[in-house]
Amino acid sequence: MKFVLRPETVEDIAVTFVKKRKKVGDVSVVAKERKHGVWVVRGTCPIDLHGHPWTESFELIIDTKGKIKSSNFRLM
């Protein structure tokens, strides 16, 4: 039987990864889609940059086994 990630599971994986990596409590997933056999998850999280609040966007590529293959973070 082949293991298939559900959209809810992919979102949980992404939120947990961003929370640990950026040490934030609030992560918003804006979009999740399946493309070319992987999941692409996009969203935002707040960060503190030298005492100033900013919003950072992210894009994660998650494979069919639930592993993060790449991550990209950008200030908005």
C-alpha beads as a LAMMPS data file, in Angstrom:
LAMMPS data file: protein, C-alpha beads

76 atoms
75 bonds

1 atom types
1 bond types

-500.0 500.0 xlo xhi
-500.0 500.0 ylo yhi
-500.0 500.0 zlo zhi

Masses

1 110.0

Atoms # bond

1 1 1 0.000 0.000 0.000
2 1 1 1.364 3.389 -0.998
3 1 1 1.560 6.124 1.646
4 1 1 -0.273 9.294 0.589
5 1 1 0.075 12.584 2.452
6 1 1 -3.174 14.408 3.061
7 1 1 -3.283 18.224 2.731
8 1 1 -3.847 18.543 6.496
9 1 1 -0.756 16.477 7.238
10 1 1 1.351 18.544 4.822
11 1 1 0.167 21.733 6.543
12 1 1 1.063 20.318 9.985
13 1 1 4.553 19.381 8.751
14 1 1 5.075 22.887 7.334
15 1 1 3.828 24.715 10.443
16 1 1 5.987 22.595 12.770
17 1 1 9.071 23.154 10.594
18 1 1 8.627 26.952 10.425
19 1 1 7.867 27.255 14.154
20 1 1 11.061 25.376 15.055
21 1 1 13.251 27.066 12.445
22 1 1 12.110 30.656 13.116
23 1 1 11.198 30.205 16.792
24 1 1 7.756 31.789 16.332
25 1 1 4.349 30.812 17.647
26 1 1 2.128 32.009 14.819
27 1 1 2.414 30.589 11.299
28 1 1 -0.160 31.138 8.547
29 1 1 -0.365 28.740 5.635
30 1 1 -1.733 30.595 2.624
31 1 1 -1.598 27.881 -0.041
32 1 1 -0.716 24.228 -0.441
33 1 1 -0.723 22.450 -3.757
34 1 1 0.550 19.261 -5.265
35 1 1 2.900 19.817 -8.221
36 1 1 5.045 17.297 -10.079
37 1 1 4.860 14.723 -7.284
38 1 1 5.736 17.072 -4.397
39 1 1 3.782 19.447 -2.168
40 1 1 4.430 23.195 -2.366
41 1 1 3.382 25.038 0.793
42 1 1 3.382 28.848 1.014
43 1 1 2.651 31.090 3.962
44 1 1 3.784 33.821 6.317
45 1 1 5.105 34.213 9.840
46 1 1 5.927 37.225 12.015
47 1 1 9.558 37.817 12.994
48 1 1 11.357 40.344 15.157
49 1 1 14.267 42.002 13.375
50 1 1 16.309 44.050 15.840
51 1 1 13.231 45.097 17.806
52 1 1 11.051 45.803 14.772
53 1 1 8.178 43.515 13.731
54 1 1 8.294 42.199 10.164
55 1 1 6.427 39.618 8.179
56 1 1 8.364 36.896 6.443
57 1 1 6.971 34.724 3.662
58 1 1 8.046 31.151 3.105
59 1 1 7.806 28.420 0.512
60 1 1 8.492 24.797 1.396
61 1 1 8.828 21.797 -0.896
62 1 1 7.733 18.586 0.827
63 1 1 8.158 15.171 -0.789
64 1 1 5.612 12.355 -0.710
65 1 1 7.251 10.878 2.399
66 1 1 6.839 14.096 4.406
67 1 1 10.457 15.260 4.193
68 1 1 11.301 18.925 3.632
69 1 1 13.284 19.038 0.385
70 1 1 13.813 22.817 0.253
71 1 1 12.807 25.960 2.075
72 1 1 12.852 29.588 1.019
73 1 1 12.194 32.540 3.338
74 1 1 11.803 36.204 2.255
75 1 1 11.033 39.435 4.060
76 1 1 7.857 41.058 2.832

Bonds

1 1 1 2
2 1 2 3
3 1 3 4
4 1 4 5
5 1 5 6
6 1 6 7
7 1 7 8
8 1 8 9
9 1 9 10
10 1 10 11
11 1 11 12
12 1 12 13
13 1 13 14
14 1 14 15
15 1 15 16
16 1 16 17
17 1 17 18
18 1 18 19
19 1 19 20
20 1 20 21
21 1 21 22
22 1 22 23
23 1 23 24
24 1 24 25
25 1 25 26
26 1 26 27
27 1 27 28
28 1 28 29
29 1 29 30
30 1 30 31
31 1 31 32
32 1 32 33
33 1 33 34
34 1 34 35
35 1 35 36
36 1 36 37
37 1 37 38
38 1 38 39
39 1 39 40
40 1 40 41
41 1 41 42
42 1 42 43
43 1 43 44
44 1 44 45
45 1 45 46
46 1 46 47
47 1 47 48
48 1 48 49
49 1 49 50
50 1 50 51
51 1 51 52
52 1 52 53
53 1 53 54
54 1 54 55
55 1 55 56
56 1 56 57
57 1 57 58
58 1 58 59
59 1 59 60
60 1 60 61
61 1 61 62
62 1 62 63
63 1 63 64
64 1 64 65
65 1 65 66
66 1 66 67
67 1 67 68
68 1 68 69
69 1 69 70
70 1 70 71
71 1 71 72
72 1 72 73
73 1 73 74
74 1 74 75
75 1 75 76
